[in-house]
Amino acid sequence: MSDQAPAPAVDKMSYEAAMAGLEDVVNRLERGDVPLEESIALYERGEALRARCEALLQEAEMKVAQITAGPDGEVAAAPMKG
């Protein structure tokens, strides 16, 4: 991460981008050739990426839970509560 372009803001990433970033972090940490300070920064970024993925999955689950079948059998989205 030291000589690379700045990493994109985690809170703006799509699920796919966050997951790819998380996989990159894990791969770099598993290689074991990253200096300590950079390892700490990578770990912190990985934790932020994991949290972003989890939040996006929870949001998707809530949306899916709102999908219901009407009396005629057609699928419809129920209004979101909250």
Biopython code that builds the backbone (N, CA, C, O; Angstrom):
import numpy as np
from Bio.PDB.StructureBuilder import StructureBuilder

atoms = [
    (1, "MET", "N", (0.810, -1.187, 0.000)),
    (1, "MET", "CA", (0.000, 0.000, 0.000)),
    (1, "MET", "C", (0.857, 1.255, 0.000)),
    (1, "MET", "O", (0.357, 2.333, -0.321)),
    (2, "SER", "N", (2.121, 1.149, 0.348)),
    (2, "SER", "CA", (2.947, 2.332, 0.488)),
    (2, "SER", "C", (3.247, 3.030, -0.823)),
    (2, "SER", "O", (3.239, 4.260, -0.868)),
    (3, "ASP", "N", (3.512, 2.291, -1.896)),
    (3, "ASP", "CA", (3.839, 2.925, -3.164)),
    (3, "ASP", "C", (2.718, 2.786, -4.186)),
    (3, "ASP", "O", (2.943, 2.957, -5.384)),
    (4, "GLN", "N", (1.524, 2.478, -3.722)),
    (4, "GLN", "CA", (0.374, 2.325, -4.599)),
    (4, "GLN", "C", (-0.521, 3.547, -4.499)),
    (4, "GLN", "O", (-0.378, 4.370, -3.595)),
    (5, "ALA", "N", (-1.450, 3.649, -5.447)),
    (5, "ALA", "CA", (-2.438, 4.733, -5.411)),
    (5, "ALA", "C", (-3.277, 4.602, -4.147)),
    (5, "ALA", "O", (-3.426, 3.499, -3.620)),
    (6, "PRO", "N", (-3.829, 5.708, -3.651)),
    (6, "PRO", "CA", (-4.669, 5.645, -2.455)),
    (6, "PRO", "C", (-5.840, 4.685, -2.665)),
    (6, "PRO", "O", (-6.440, 4.641, -3.739)),
    (7, "ALA", "N", (-6.149, 3.926, -1.630)),
    (7, "ALA", "CA", (-7.247, 2.972, -1.703)),
    (7, "ALA", "C", (-8.576, 3.722, -1.699)),
    (7, "ALA", "O", (-8.707, 4.748, -1.031)),
    (8, "PRO", "N", (-9.564, 3.216, -2.441)),
    (8, "PRO", "CA", (-10.870, 3.874, -2.451)),
    (8, "PRO", "C", (-11.541, 3.812, -1.081)),
    (8, "PRO", "O", (-11.266, 2.920, -0.278)),
    (9, "ALA", "N", (-12.418, 4.767, -0.833)),
    (9, "ALA", "CA", (-13.146, 4.820, 0.438)),
    (9, "ALA", "C", (-14.038, 3.591, 0.569)),
    (9, "ALA", "O", (-14.840, 3.296, -0.317)),
    (10, "VAL", "N", (-13.894, 2.894, 1.661)),
    (10, "VAL", "CA", (-14.624, 1.653, 1.889)),
    (10, "VAL", "C", (-16.129, 1.896, 1.908)),
    (10, "VAL", "O", (-16.884, 1.081, 1.378)),
    (11, "ASP", "N", (-16.578, 2.986, 2.501)),
    (11, "ASP", "CA", (-18.019, 3.233, 2.645)),
    (11, "ASP", "C", (-18.713, 3.558, 1.331)),
    (11, "ASP", "O", (-19.936, 3.695, 1.302)),
    (12, "LYS", "N", (-17.963, 3.683, 0.247)),
    (12, "LYS", "CA", (-18.551, 3.941, -1.071)),
    (12, "LYS", "C", (-18.481, 2.714, -1.978)),
    (12, "LYS", "O", (-18.987, 2.742, -3.100)),
    (13, "MET", "N", (-17.858, 1.645, -1.500)),
    (13, "MET", "CA", (-17.627, 0.462, -2.331)),
    (13, "MET", "C", (-18.872, -0.404, -2.477)),
    (13, "MET", "O", (-19.696, -0.502, -1.567)),
    (14, "SER", "N", (-18.985, -1.027, -3.640)),
    (14, "SER", "CA", (-20.017, -2.048, -3.839)),
    (14, "SER", "C", (-19.581, -3.305, -3.086)),
    (14, "SER", "O", (-18.435, -3.413, -2.649)),
    (15, "TYR", "N", (-20.494, -4.234, -2.944)),
    (15, "TYR", "CA", (-20.162, -5.491, -2.272)),
    (15, "TYR", "C", (-19.025, -6.192, -2.996)),
    (15, "TYR", "O", (-18.077, -6.667, -2.370)),
    (16, "GLU", "N", (-19.124, -6.252, -4.315)),
    (16, "GLU", "CA", (-18.120, -6.958, -5.107)),
    (16, "GLU", "C", (-16.738, -6.315, -4.965)),
    (16, "GLU", "O", (-15.733, -7.015, -4.841)),
    (17, "ALA", "N", (-16.694, -4.991, -4.983)),
    (17, "ALA", "CA", (-15.417, -4.289, -4.843)),
    (17, "ALA", "C", (-14.838, -4.495, -3.445)),
    (17, "ALA", "O", (-13.635, -4.703, -3.291)),
    (18, "ALA", "N", (-15.696, -4.436, -2.431)),
    (18, "ALA", "CA", (-15.231, -4.633, -1.061)),
    (18, "ALA", "C", (-14.726, -6.060, -0.864)),
    (18, "ALA", "O", (-13.713, -6.268, -0.196)),
    (19, "MET", "N", (-15.407, -7.027, -1.427)),
    (19, "MET", "CA", (-14.986, -8.421, -1.302)),
    (19, "MET", "C", (-13.648, -8.642, -2.016)),
    (19, "MET", "O", (-12.772, -9.333, -1.494)),
    (20, "ALA", "N", (-13.492, -8.064, -3.193)),
    (20, "ALA", "CA", (-12.224, -8.186, -3.923)),
    (20, "ALA", "C", (-11.095, -7.528, -3.131)),
    (20, "ALA", "O", (-9.989, -8.063, -3.062)),
    (21, "GLY", "N", (-11.372, -6.382, -2.540)),
    (21, "GLY", "CA", (-10.375, -5.708, -1.717)),
    (21, "GLY", "C", (-10.002, -6.540, -0.501)),
    (21, "GLY", "O", (-8.831, -6.614, -0.128)),
    (22, "LEU", "N", (-10.990, -7.162, 0.113)),
    (22, "LEU", "CA", (-10.751, -8.010, 1.276)),
    (22, "LEU", "C", (-9.895, -9.219, 0.887)),
    (22, "LEU", "O", (-8.978, -9.593, 1.618)),
    (23, "GLU", "N", (-10.192, -9.818, -0.245)),
    (23, "GLU", "CA", (-9.393, -10.947, -0.720)),
    (23, "GLU", "C", (-7.945, -10.527, -0.968)),
    (23, "GLU", "O", (-7.017, -11.277, -0.664)),
    (24, "ASP", "N", (-7.753, -9.333, -1.517)),
    (24, "ASP", "CA", (-6.403, -8.819, -1.752)),
    (24, "ASP", "C", (-5.666, -8.633, -0.423)),
    (24, "ASP", "O", (-4.499, -9.007, -0.302)),
    (25, "VAL", "N", (-6.339, -8.062, 0.562)),
    (25, "VAL", "CA", (-5.729, -7.858, 1.879)),
    (25, "VAL", "C", (-5.315, -9.197, 2.478)),
    (25, "VAL", "O", (-4.195, -9.339, 2.968)),
    (26, "VAL", "N", (-6.206, -10.169, 2.442)),
    (26, "VAL", "CA", (-5.912, -11.488, 3.013)),
    (26, "VAL", "C", (-4.713, -12.112, 2.297)),
    (26, "VAL", "O", (-3.810, -12.640, 2.945)),
    (27, "ASN", "N", (-4.703, -12.052, 0.979)),
    (27, "ASN", "CA", (-3.594, -12.635, 0.220)),
    (27, "ASN", "C", (-2.264, -11.981, 0.586)),
    (27, "ASN", "O", (-1.256, -12.666, 0.761)),
    (28, "ARG", "N", (-2.266, -10.668, 0.699)),
    (28, "ARG", "CA", (-1.025, -9.962, 1.040)),
    (28, "ARG", "C", (-0.559, -10.304, 2.448)),
    (28, "ARG", "O", (0.637, -10.486, 2.675)),
    (29, "LEU", "N", (-1.481, -10.393, 3.389)),
    (29, "LEU", "CA", (-1.102, -10.743, 4.758)),
    (29, "LEU", "C", (-0.619, -12.189, 4.853)),
    (29, "LEU", "O", (0.311, -12.485, 5.604)),
    (30, "GLU", "N", (-1.244, -13.085, 4.099)),
    (30, "GLU", "CA", (-0.848, -14.492, 4.134)),
    (30, "GLU", "C", (0.546, -14.718, 3.555)),
    (30, "GLU", "O", (1.241, -15.647, 3.966)),
    (31, "ARG", "N", (0.959, -13.884, 2.612)),
    (31, "ARG", "CA", (2.305, -14.018, 2.036)),
    (31, "ARG", "C", (3.370, -13.802, 3.111)),
    (31, "ARG", "O", (4.434, -14.419, 3.072)),
    (32, "GLY", "N", (3.079, -12.930, 4.059)),
    (32, "GLY", "CA", (3.984, -12.713, 5.160)),
    (32, "GLY", "C", (5.196, -11.854, 4.840)),
    (32, "GLY", "O", (6.129, -11.795, 5.641)),
    (33, "ASP", "N", (5.210, -11.193, 3.706)),
    (33, "ASP", "CA", (6.375, -10.386, 3.337)),
    (33, "ASP", "C", (6.104, -8.886, 3.445)),
    (33, "ASP", "O", (6.806, -8.077, 2.838)),
    (34, "VAL", "N", (5.089, -8.523, 4.216)),
    (34, "VAL", "CA", (4.711, -7.124, 4.385)),
    (34, "VAL", "C", (5.294, -6.626, 5.709)),
    (34, "VAL", "O", (5.176, -7.311, 6.725)),
    (35, "PRO", "N", (5.920, -5.447, 5.716)),
    (35, "PRO", "CA", (6.441, -4.902, 6.973)),
    (35, "PRO", "C", (5.334, -4.734, 8.015)),
    (35, "PRO", "O", (4.156, -4.616, 7.679)),
    (36, "LEU", "N", (5.739, -4.727, 9.279)),
    (36, "LEU", "CA", (4.783, -4.679, 10.393)),
    (36, "LEU", "C", (3.799, -3.519, 10.280)),
    (36, "LEU", "O", (2.591, -3.731, 10.381)),
    (37, "GLU", "N", (4.289, -2.305, 10.074)),
    (37, "GLU", "CA", (3.395, -1.140, 10.001)),
    (37, "GLU", "C", (2.372, -1.297, 8.879)),
    (37, "GLU", "O", (1.197, -0.973, 9.051)),
    (38, "GLU", "N", (2.822, -1.793, 7.737)),
    (38, "GLU", "CA", (1.906, -1.990, 6.618)),
    (38, "GLU", "C", (0.924, -3.127, 6.926)),
    (38, "GLU", "O", (-0.239, -3.063, 6.527)),
    (39, "SER", "N", (1.384, -4.160, 7.631)),
    (39, "SER", "CA", (0.495, -5.254, 8.024)),
    (39, "SER", "C", (-0.632, -4.748, 8.907)),
    (39, "SER", "O", (-1.782, -5.160, 8.754)),
    (40, "ILE", "N", (-0.303, -3.857, 9.829)),
    (40, "ILE", "CA", (-1.319, -3.288, 10.718)),
    (40, "ILE", "C", (-2.337, -2.491, 9.905)),
    (40, "ILE", "O", (-3.543, -2.618, 10.117)),
    (41, "ALA", "N", (-1.850, -1.672, 8.977)),
    (41, "ALA", "CA", (-2.749, -0.884, 8.125)),
    (41, "ALA", "C", (-3.617, -1.795, 7.265)),
    (41, "ALA", "O", (-4.806, -1.535, 7.080)),
    (42, "LEU", "N", (-3.022, -2.865, 6.740)),
    (42, "LEU", "CA", (-3.791, -3.816, 5.931)),
    (42, "LEU", "C", (-4.863, -4.498, 6.776)),
    (42, "LEU", "O", (-5.997, -4.667, 6.328)),
    (43, "TYR", "N", (-4.505, -4.886, 7.994)),
    (43, "TYR", "CA", (-5.469, -5.526, 8.877)),
    (43, "TYR", "C", (-6.639, -4.588, 9.161)),
    (43, "TYR", "O", (-7.796, -5.006, 9.116)),
    (44, "GLU", "N", (-6.345, -3.327, 9.452)),
    (44, "GLU", "CA", (-7.405, -2.350, 9.720)),
    (44, "GLU", "C", (-8.299, -2.163, 8.501)),
    (44, "GLU", "O", (-9.521, -2.088, 8.630)),
    (45, "ARG", "N", (-7.696, -2.087, 7.319)),
    (45, "ARG", "CA", (-8.495, -1.958, 6.095)),
    (45, "ARG", "C", (-9.336, -3.214, 5.879)),
    (45, "ARG", "O", (-10.500, -3.128, 5.488)),
    (46, "GLY", "N", (-8.750, -4.365, 6.131)),
    (46, "GLY", "CA", (-9.495, -5.620, 5.985)),
    (46, "GLY", "C", (-10.704, -5.665, 6.901)),
    (46, "GLY", "O", (-11.771, -6.136, 6.506)),
    (47, "GLU", "N", (-10.543, -5.182, 8.105)),
    (47, "GLU", "CA", (-11.667, -5.149, 9.052)),
    (47, "GLU", "C", (-12.763, -4.206, 8.554)),
    (47, "GLU", "O", (-13.949, -4.516, 8.665)),
    (48, "ALA", "N", (-12.369, -3.063, 8.009)),
    (48, "ALA", "CA", (-13.352, -2.119, 7.459)),
    (48, "ALA", "C", (-14.065, -2.733, 6.253)),
    (48, "ALA", "O", (-15.274, -2.562, 6.091)),
    (49, "LEU", "N", (-13.325, -3.440, 5.416)),
    (49, "LEU", "CA", (-13.929, -4.092, 4.248)),
    (49, "LEU", "C", (-14.887, -5.194, 4.674)),
    (49, "LEU", "O", (-15.959, -5.344, 4.087)),
    (50, "ARG", "N", (-14.509, -5.972, 5.695)),
    (50, "ARG", "CA", (-15.388, -7.027, 6.205)),
    (50, "ARG", "C", (-16.691, -6.423, 6.730)),
    (50, "ARG", "O", (-17.776, -6.940, 6.465)),
    (51, "ALA", "N", (-16.571, -5.328, 7.472)),
    (51, "ALA", "CA", (-17.755, -4.672, 8.016)),
    (51, "ALA", "C", (-18.641, -4.139, 6.889)),
    (51, "ALA", "O", (-19.866, -4.221, 6.976)),
    (52, "ARG", "N", (-18.034, -3.596, 5.838)),
    (52, "ARG", "CA", (-18.807, -3.084, 4.689)),
    (52, "ARG", "C", (-19.566, -4.226, 4.020)),
    (52, "ARG", "O", (-20.750, -4.089, 3.714)),
    (53, "CYS", "N", (-18.893, -5.349, 3.793)),
    (53, "CYS", "CA", (-19.559, -6.497, 3.180)),
    (53, "CYS", "C", (-20.723, -6.974, 4.039)),
    (53, "CYS", "O", (-21.805, -7.261, 3.527)),
    (54, "GLU", "N", (-20.496, -7.057, 5.345)),
    (54, "GLU", "CA", (-21.553, -7.498, 6.259)),
    (54, "GLU", "C", (-22.745, -6.545, 6.226)),
    (54, "GLU", "O", (-23.891, -6.993, 6.206)),
    (55, "ALA", "N", (-22.489, -5.242, 6.220)),
    (55, "ALA", "CA", (-23.573, -4.259, 6.194)),
    (55, "ALA", "C", (-24.369, -4.360, 4.898)),
    (55, "ALA", "O", (-25.598, -4.288, 4.912)),
    (56, "LEU", "N", (-23.671, -4.526, 3.784)),
    (56, "LEU", "CA", (-24.371, -4.640, 2.508)),
    (56, "LEU", "C", (-25.197, -5.921, 2.439)),
    (56, "LEU", "O", (-26.297, -5.917, 1.886)),
    (57, "LEU", "N", (-24.684, -7.008, 2.991)),
    (57, "LEU", "CA", (-25.445, -8.257, 3.018)),
    (57, "LEU", "C", (-26.685, -8.130, 3.893)),
    (57, "LEU", "O", (-27.753, -8.622, 3.530)),
    (58, "GLN", "N", (-26.552, -7.477, 5.036)),
    (58, "GLN", "CA", (-27.709, -7.276, 5.912)),
    (58, "GLN", "C", (-28.763, -6.418, 5.220)),
    (58, "GLN", "O", (-29.960, -6.684, 5.328)),
    (59, "GLU", "N", (-28.309, -5.387, 4.510)),
    (59, "GLU", "CA", (-29.236, -4.530, 3.768)),
    (59, "GLU", "C", (-29.975, -5.332, 2.701)),
    (59, "GLU", "O", (-31.183, -5.174, 2.524)),
    (60, "ALA", "N", (-29.248, -6.188, 1.993)),
    (60, "ALA", "CA", (-29.870, -7.024, 0.966)),
    (60, "ALA", "C", (-30.867, -7.994, 1.582)),
    (60, "ALA", "O", (-31.946, -8.212, 1.031)),
    (61, "GLU", "N", (-30.512, -8.578, 2.724)),
    (61, "GLU", "CA", (-31.426, -9.499, 3.404)),
    (61, "GLU", "C", (-32.717, -8.805, 3.805)),
    (61, "GLU", "O", (-33.797, -9.385, 3.697)),
    (62, "MET", "N", (-32.609, -7.569, 4.266)),
    (62, "MET", "CA", (-33.808, -6.824, 4.649)),
    (62, "MET", "C", (-34.692, -6.575, 3.437)),
    (62, "MET", "O", (-35.915, -6.673, 3.530)),
    (63, "LYS", "N", (-34.087, -6.254, 2.307)),
    (63, "LYS", "CA", (-34.861, -6.013, 1.090)),
    (63, "LYS", "C", (-35.555, -7.291, 0.628)),
    (63, "LYS", "O", (-36.722, -7.264, 0.240)),
    (64, "VAL", "N", (-34.837, -8.400, 0.672)),
    (64, "VAL", "CA", (-35.416, -9.678, 0.254)),
    (64, "VAL", "C", (-36.552, -10.066, 1.195)),
    (64, "VAL", "O", (-37.565, -10.604, 0.748)),
    (65, "ALA", "N", (-36.399, -9.803, 2.475)),
    (65, "ALA", "CA", (-37.448, -10.136, 3.447)),
    (65, "ALA", "C", (-38.716, -9.350, 3.172)),
    (65, "ALA", "O", (-39.800, -9.783, 3.564)),
    (66, "GLN", "N", (-38.611, -8.220, 2.517)),
    (66, "GLN", "CA", (-39.776, -7.394, 2.228)),
    (66, "GLN", "C", (-40.536, -7.867, 0.991)),
    (66, "GLN", "O", (-41.630, -7.380, 0.705)),
    (67, "ILE", "N", (-39.955, -8.816, 0.260)),
    (67, "ILE", "CA", (-40.633, -9.334, -0.937)),
    (67, "ILE", "C", (-41.635, -10.399, -0.497)),
    (67, "ILE", "O", (-41.278, -11.355, 0.191)),
    (68, "THR", "N", (-42.871, -10.225, -0.896)),
    (68, "THR", "CA", (-43.922, -11.154, -0.493)),
    (68, "THR", "C", (-44.751, -11.570, -1.703)),
    (68, "THR", "O", (-44.729, -10.915, -2.746)),
    (69, "ALA", "N", (-45.476, -12.661, -1.547)),
    (69, "ALA", "CA", (-46.389, -13.107, -2.591)),
    (69, "ALA", "C", (-47.783, -12.598, -2.249)),
    (69, "ALA", "O", (-48.263, -12.768, -1.129)),
    (70, "GLY", "N", (-48.422, -11.972, -3.231)),
    (70, "GLY", "CA", (-49.766, -11.457, -3.039)),
    (70, "GLY", "C", (-50.800, -12.573, -3.110)),
    (70, "GLY", "O", (-50.448, -13.721, -3.383)),
    (71, "PRO", "N", (-52.067, -12.255, -2.869)),
    (71, "PRO", "CA", (-53.123, -13.270, -2.878)),
    (71, "PRO", "C", (-53.293, -13.929, -4.244)),
    (71, "PRO", "O", (-53.750, -15.069, -4.330)),
    (72, "ASP", "N", (-52.929, -13.223, -5.302)),
    (72, "ASP", "CA", (-53.044, -13.808, -6.638)),
    (72, "ASP", "C", (-51.791, -14.564, -7.043)),
    (72, "ASP", "O", (-51.702, -15.041, -8.174)),
    (73, "GLY", "N", (-50.809, -14.687, -6.133)),
    (73, "GLY", "CA", (-49.584, -15.421, -6.409)),
    (73, "GLY", "C", (-48.472, -14.583, -6.998)),
    (73, "GLY", "O", (-47.346, -15.056, -7.152)),
    (74, "GLU", "N", (-48.783, -13.339, -7.327)),
    (74, "GLU", "CA", (-47.738, -12.476, -7.884)),
    (74, "GLU", "C", (-46.825, -11.981, -6.769)),
    (74, "GLU", "O", (-47.259, -11.711, -5.649)),
    (75, "VAL", "N", (-45.571, -11.876, -7.109)),
    (75, "VAL", "CA", (-44.584, -11.409, -6.153)),
    (75, "VAL", "C", (-44.599, -9.893, -6.139)),
    (75, "VAL", "O", (-44.595, -9.249, -7.188)),
    (76, "ALA", "N", (-44.618, -9.332, -4.944)),
    (76, "ALA", "CA", (-44.637, -7.871, -4.791)),
    (76, "ALA", "C", (-43.735, -7.495, -3.630)),
    (76, "ALA", "O", (-43.516, -8.287, -2.714)),
    (77, "ALA", "N", (-43.227, -6.302, -3.679)),
    (77, "ALA", "CA", (-42.400, -5.807, -2.578)),
    (77, "ALA", "C", (-43.296, -5.115, -1.564)),
    (77, "ALA", "O", (-44.089, -4.238, -1.909)),
    (78, "ALA", "N", (-43.159, -5.521, -0.321)),
    (78, "ALA", "CA", (-43.902, -4.861, 0.751)),
    (78, "ALA", "C", (-43.175, -3.569, 1.092)),
    (78, "ALA", "O", (-41.957, -3.487, 0.931)),
    (79, "PRO", "N", (-43.899, -2.565, 1.557)),
    (79, "PRO", "CA", (-43.220, -1.320, 1.926)),
    (79, "PRO", "C", (-42.230, -1.557, 3.054)),
    (79, "PRO", "O", (-42.486, -2.330, 3.977)),
    (80, "MET", "N", (-41.100, -0.880, 2.963)),
    (80, "MET", "CA", (-40.060, -1.001, 4.000)),
    (80, "MET", "C", (-40.559, -0.344, 5.273)),
    (80, "MET", "O", (-41.152, 0.734, 5.236)),
    (81, "LYS", "N", (-40.320, -0.991, 6.384)),
    (81, "LYS", "CA", (-40.685, -0.444, 7.693)),
    (81, "LYS", "C", (-39.440, 0.149, 8.326)),
    (81, "LYS", "O", (-38.343, -0.377, 8.143)),
    (82, "GLY", "N", (-39.590, 1.205, 9.048)),
    (82, "GLY", "CA", (-38.453, 1.719, 9.794)),
    (82, "GLY", "C", (-38.119, 3.045, 9.393)),
    (82, "GLY", "O", (-37.178, 3.633, 9.925)),
]
sb = StructureBuilder()
sb.init_structure("model")
sb.init_model(0)
sb.init_chain("A")
sb.init_seg("    ")
for serial, (resi, resn, name, xyz) in enumerate(atoms, 1):
    if name == "N":
        sb.init_residue(resn, " ", resi, " ")
    sb.init_atom(name, np.array(xyz, "f"), 0.0, 1.0, " ", f" {name:<3s}", serial, name[0])
structure = sb.get_structure()
